[in-house]
């Protein structure tokens, strides 16, 4: 039975196409949209999750537990909005002017953020190409082995790039003196994560897969 006749292979390929479409929409929205409400101030906004936040003083920490810190006025006008969640938080940064947006720290951060998004797209691309090959009943090929190996390397590099991006994000806020909040911001992500372990497993599988392809090719040429 050919793998192309299997509904699972076909559905996986269709789902990868849907994932690619959603990724393109996500990338277009984040690149070309300002991300700022129509009534808000600023030219461009970025959201960064899992930033480690520490109150600057005890009074601030206590007030955050009893008072609502984010009024509608602050939501629409502040350039830095922080939503604390168990020691970490979502940080929303709004560049208020073109000079801020195109300053050197901001440009470096935005390039890093864009590269991180492209890395996610590369992983989706590798998965889509692999499922397409399976759907076409071409499994044991050098191309598929390379897709698995490059995809695993990209997966292992994902948390590293996420750490670099958040570090540049915090540096951008500090260099431009944009932190007018009651919190100290620190990098809350790690270079090694679950993606690293999964990537290592896939890398080993890709190496074994490539060895199997080489052995299959040698056997076919011998016959």
ABEGO torsion letter per residue (X at the ends): XBAAABAAAAAAAAAAAAAAAAAAAAAAAAAABAGBBAABBEABBBBBBGBBBBBABAAAAAAAAABBABBAAAAAABABBBBBBGGBBBBBBBBABAAAAABAAAAAAAAAAAAAAAAAAAAAAAAAAAAAAAAAGBABBAAAAAAAAAAAAAAAAAAAAAAAAAAAAAAAAAAAGABABABBBBBABBABBAAAAAAAAAAAAAAAAAAAAAAAAAAAAAX
